[in-house]
Amino acid sequence: MFFETERHRIKNFIEGILLAHQKKTPDDPYIRTVMAQIGAIESTPGLLANLE
């Protein structure tokens, strides 16, 4: 349950903050890098939740 909760928090962060920035400046290399890194971070708790 812990990992699912953390995955949910990360997803909310992505949807609430990062996607708004990405919509404003889609060609910004910084936001593209952050989105790629956060996507990897989001998948890890999902995988760990499946192992619980």
Number of C-alpha atoms within 10 A of each C-alpha: 10 11 17 16 13 16 21 15 13 18 17 12 13 18 11 11 10 17 15 12 13 16 10 9 13 13 10 11 10 11 17 15 11 14 16 10 11 16 14 11 14 17 14 13 19 16 13 14 16 10 8 9
